[in-house]
C-alpha cells in the first residue's frame, strides 16, 4: 500500500504531507511551500528488501521524520515531533527508473530532506552525516516518467513551466506570457535516446541545460537555480512527427531552450543558437 501527495518544500528542503488542511510550519518561515515539487509516493509495506521502515508523519509540522532514534527530533511547530495517527512508511535505499535519490536523514531533527544546505529546526543547517542515500518514487502519476504543463512564452520564445504559482520572470518584460502555447510534455528521469541534464530553473521557470561549465544567466537575476528540478531528456534530430514540434534550440549564452525565433536573451541581446541541435518537444 502506498500514499501519494508527499511534497518537497522549496524553502526547507523537507518532504512533507500536502494532503491535509494545514501545510505545516516551515522552519525557514511561514508554511511549507511545495512550488516546483513532484508528487512523491511512499510505501507502507515494510517487508520489501532494500528498504528502511519506521519513518513517520508528524501531525504538527507535516514532515516525514525517522522514529527509530532515541530522540524523535525537534518539530518546527514547537516541541518534539508527534507521530500519533501516522502509518509506518518504508523508504527504498536503492534507486530505480522512476525514482529520485539524494534524499537524506538529518541526525539533528530526524526529518528526511533533499540534500542541499538549508535550515534545520534544531538550529543551523541540516546535518546529513551518517545518512543513507534514500530513493523516493516520483513521476508515477497518470503519465509515468513525463510531466506536462510546459509552455512556450510568446515574448521571449522560451519553454517554461506553467504549473507554479509564479510564472517566472521573462527577459523581455514582466512575467512569461503563455497565450497561444500548446501543452508540452517532457520526459523526466529518462534514458537515451535523447539528451538529458535539462533542468527547470526555480527562479525564472525556464528549461535550461545544466551540462555546461556555465549554467547560464537567469532573467530573475544571477545564474539559473536548478534546485528541485527533475532530469529532463530531450530528443533531437528526428524532425517533426505526430504530437511533436521541432525547431526548438539551445541558447549557448543563457542555456535555455527557446523556439528558433529571434528574441531577447537573459545574457543580453538575442538568443544565439550556434551549435544547437534541433530539439523535438512532444505536446498534448
Buried (B, 14 or more C-beta within 10 A) or exposed (E): EBBBEBBBBBBBBBBBBBEEEEBBBBBBEEBBBBBBBBBBBBBBEEEEEEBBBBBBBBBBBBBBBBBEEEEBBBBBBEEBBBBEEBBBBBBBBEBEEBBBBEBBBBBBBBBBBBBBEBBBBBEEBBBBEEBBEBBBBBBBEEEEBBBBBBBBBBBBBBBBBBEBEBBBBBBBEEBBBBEEBBEBBBBBBBEEEBBBBBBBBBBBBBBBBBEEEEBBBBBBEEBBBBBBBBBBBBBBEEEEEEEBBBEBBBBBBBBBBBBBEEBBBBBEEBBBBEEBBBBBBBBE
